[in-house]
Amino acid sequence: MAAPGLLPGVGRLIEMPSALGRLGRAYSKSHAFKEVLQLPKMELTKLVFPLQELQRHLLPDAQPDLLQLRIFDPSLEAIARAESFFTATPRNRIEYVSSAVRLDHAPDLPRPEVCFIGRSNVGKSSLIKALFSLAPEVEVRVSKTPGHTKKMDFFKVGKYFTLVDMPGYGYRAPEDFVDMVETYLKERKTLLRTFLLVDSVVGIQKADNIAIEMCEEFALPYVMVLTKIDKPSKGHLLKQVLEIQKFVDTKTQGCFPQLFPVSAMTYSGIHLLRCFIATITGNLKTNEWHLTLLKTQRILCQLELNTSISTLF
Ligand code: GDP
């Protein structure tokens, strides 16, 4: 299990004088990860591994990994390394490239691509801004008028990957939304992973189900990100997380089995999400990656094979 015990590789980072006094009570803005590492263990867990923190509130006899915590479970060292991909420097340019209303207007960028989709108001632009907080020059467009013509916005993250901000769906979505998004999801060759945002206050809504069905129908690998986790009470959040986890476990095929709860206000979960993106785009190697085995186990279970898994490995 990764984390809270600080690892040898990050030891030198924590030899610096404590910055806690300067950081204030809540993490209301982005901080370099070396400062995060100086937090007391409980605060660090809450900020970096919010799901782990939630799991602590479940009954002690609950299934040990009910929330699938151990699937993507990077070390603090790996999370620290992931920061460099998201930090703008003259050698690592992070910038808006262009927008498109149709797939054939999309820029031709020969890199792995990840896209973010979600209902209007789910907190998508806030999340993308939080992910890009180490590149403050990047402007993420915020739509204040529901239903106005929205585009797909393409951002280049160094030479590593492209991030696409998709138009929000749901209430008064642009008429051409379905065509635009469907075609992109179905035909974009470089698209590696879709991040589907769900509001942790209200859970999965009708409009979210349509997006989920789209991802399932096109057999896309996608990941569910729960936004605004600073908003609900702990009890309400836990209820939503358990319900959504159950939904993912029982009703989806292409969804990554681990949820990613985040807050663009407190930055909780942002570091882990950056590390996940850097890893799946092939830019960062992490050792604590148990997906293959777990997925294989799940497929075997689905096929109702009685053969003991241990005999197969
Ligand atoms: P978008 O339409 O999906 O791009 O949503 P926005 O990012 O514009 O956010 C919609 C509203 O939710 C705004 O009022 C944000 O301030 C608020 N919001 C977004 N993310 C968070 C969050 O993590 N925590 C809280 N408390 N509010 C958030």
Boltz pocket constraint, residues with backbone or C-beta under 6 A from the ligand:
constraints:
  - pocket:
      binder: B
      contacts: [[A, 118], [A, 119], [A, 120], [A, 121], [A, 122], [A, 123], [A, 124], [A, 125], [A, 126], [A, 127], [A, 141], [A, 142], [A, 143], [A, 168], [A, 227], [A, 228], [A, 229], [A, 230], [A, 231], [A, 262], [A, 263], [A, 264], [A, 265], [A, 266]]
      max_distance: 6.0
